[in-house]
Amino acid sequence: MVGTVRWSPTAEASFRQVIAYLQTNWSEPEAADFVRRTDATVRMVCAFPGMSRKGRKGTREVLVTKHNVMCFRVEADELQIVGFWDTRQHPRRRVIQKL
């Protein structure tokens, strides 16, 4: 079980971009649903960090929605959220940032 959660600047920016996109192109309830799903995903990953698939450069990835993946790393007792990516984006375009 993970004790603390830390968001990288890239994760915060990409999270806000997804919310802004949903608010502009879809609706406020869709954006709120994304926030709820992200919160539930973070809680699930804190409890079971090995439940997700392996990513690149020592990271792991978990599906938040069918179009959004959360990339993270677990170091000691800390969950480090690295970023959010669209599942339709080419994997090589993802930037993995160290905290």
One Martini backbone bead per residue (centre of mass of N, CA, C, O) as a GRO file, in nm:
protein
   99
    1MET     BB    1   0.097   0.036   0.021
    2VAL     BB    2   0.039   0.371  -0.037
    3GLY     BB    3   0.084   0.691   0.113
    4THR     BB    4   0.173   0.890  -0.121
    5VAL     BB    5   0.102   1.167  -0.352
    6ARG     BB    6   0.260   1.269  -0.665
    7TRP     BB    7   0.276   1.538  -0.893
    8SER     BB    8   0.368   1.628  -1.182
    9PRO     BB    9   0.370   1.887  -1.395
   10THR     BB   10   0.277   1.713  -1.634
   11ALA     BB   11   0.031   1.587  -1.497
   12GLU     BB   12  -0.121   1.846  -1.432
   13ALA     BB   13  -0.137   1.952  -1.724
   14SER     BB   14  -0.277   1.702  -1.857
   15PHE     BB   15  -0.525   1.702  -1.674
   16ARG     BB   16  -0.624   1.989  -1.750
   17GLN     BB   17  -0.652   1.935  -2.054
   18VAL     BB   18  -0.873   1.724  -2.039
   19ILE     BB   19  -1.080   1.899  -1.893
   20ALA     BB   20  -1.093   2.128  -2.102
   21TYR     BB   21  -1.184   1.954  -2.336
   22LEU     BB   22  -1.448   1.848  -2.208
   23GLN     BB   23  -1.578   2.129  -2.155
   24THR     BB   24  -1.569   2.225  -2.458
   25ASN     BB   25  -1.662   1.939  -2.627
   26TRP     BB   26  -1.874   1.854  -2.412
   27SER     BB   27  -1.906   1.844  -2.062
   28GLU     BB   28  -1.923   1.883  -1.730
   29PRO     BB   29  -1.998   1.586  -1.655
   30GLU     BB   30  -1.754   1.461  -1.803
   31ALA     BB   31  -1.536   1.601  -1.634
   32ALA     BB   32  -1.633   1.494  -1.358
   33ASP     BB   33  -1.600   1.195  -1.432
   34PHE     BB   34  -1.295   1.205  -1.475
   35VAL     BB   35  -1.223   1.289  -1.188
   36ARG     BB   36  -1.351   1.044  -1.047
   37ARG     BB   37  -1.188   0.825  -1.199
   38THR     BB   38  -0.913   0.923  -1.110
   39ASP     BB   39  -0.954   0.895  -0.808
   40ALA     BB   40  -1.016   0.589  -0.815
   41THR     BB   41  -0.748   0.507  -0.948
   42VAL     BB   42  -0.556   0.611  -0.732
   43ARG     BB   43  -0.670   0.439  -0.501
   44MET     BB   44  -0.618   0.164  -0.638
   45VAL     BB   45  -0.308   0.200  -0.679
   46CYS     BB   46  -0.239   0.235  -0.380
   47ALA     BB   47  -0.339  -0.056  -0.305
   48PHE     BB   48  -0.255  -0.180  -0.625
   49PRO     BB   49   0.025  -0.127  -0.805
   50GLY     BB   50   0.053  -0.421  -0.965
   51MET     BB   51  -0.223  -0.408  -1.148
   52SER     BB   52  -0.063  -0.292  -1.372
   53ARG     BB   53   0.103  -0.204  -1.641
   54LYS     BB   54   0.385  -0.186  -1.804
   55GLY     BB   55   0.611   0.053  -1.885
   56ARG     BB   56   0.832   0.299  -1.923
   57LYS     BB   57   1.098   0.370  -1.732
   58GLY     BB   58   0.962   0.238  -1.459
   59THR     BB   59   0.667   0.228  -1.529
   60ARG     BB   60   0.310   0.262  -1.509
   61GLU     BB   61  -0.022   0.160  -1.637
   62VAL     BB   62  -0.360   0.309  -1.643
   63LEU     BB   63  -0.693   0.300  -1.699
   64VAL     BB   64  -0.943   0.548  -1.688
   65THR     BB   65  -1.024   0.551  -1.984
   66LYS     BB   66  -1.051   0.467  -2.314
   67HIS     BB   67  -0.866   0.757  -2.369
   68ASN     BB   68  -0.705   0.725  -2.075
   69VAL     BB   69  -0.377   0.737  -1.936
   70MET     BB   70  -0.196   0.653  -1.643
   71CYS     BB   71   0.121   0.750  -1.537
   72PHE     BB   72   0.350   0.570  -1.313
   73ARG     BB   73   0.531   0.559  -0.993
   74VAL     BB   74   0.702   0.354  -0.748
   75GLU     BB   75   0.851   0.493  -0.443
   76ALA     BB   76   0.835   0.327  -0.192
   77ASP     BB   77   0.569   0.529  -0.036
   78GLU     BB   78   0.527   0.649  -0.344
   79LEU     BB   79   0.315   0.811  -0.571
   80GLN     BB   80   0.402   0.888  -0.913
   81ILE     BB   81   0.265   1.111  -1.125
   82VAL     BB   82   0.344   1.165  -1.468
   83GLY     BB   83   0.074   1.112  -1.663
   84PHE     BB   84  -0.142   1.185  -1.946
   85TRP     BB   85  -0.291   0.981  -2.211
   86ASP     BB   86  -0.379   0.913  -2.516
   87THR     BB   87  -0.453   0.608  -2.664
   88ARG     BB   88  -0.407   0.734  -2.972
   89GLN     BB   89  -0.124   0.779  -2.906
   90HIS     BB   90   0.194   0.760  -2.962
   91PRO     BB   91   0.425   0.625  -2.746
   92ARG     BB   92   0.681   0.804  -2.836
   93ARG     BB   93   0.536   1.088  -2.742
   94ARG     BB   94   0.598   1.024  -2.462
   95VAL     BB   95   0.678   1.189  -2.157
   96ILE     BB   96   0.920   1.108  -1.916
   97GLN     BB   97   0.929   1.221  -1.581
   98LYS     BB   98   1.116   1.326  -1.331
   99LEU     BB   99   1.087   1.413  -0.976
   0.00000   0.00000   0.00000
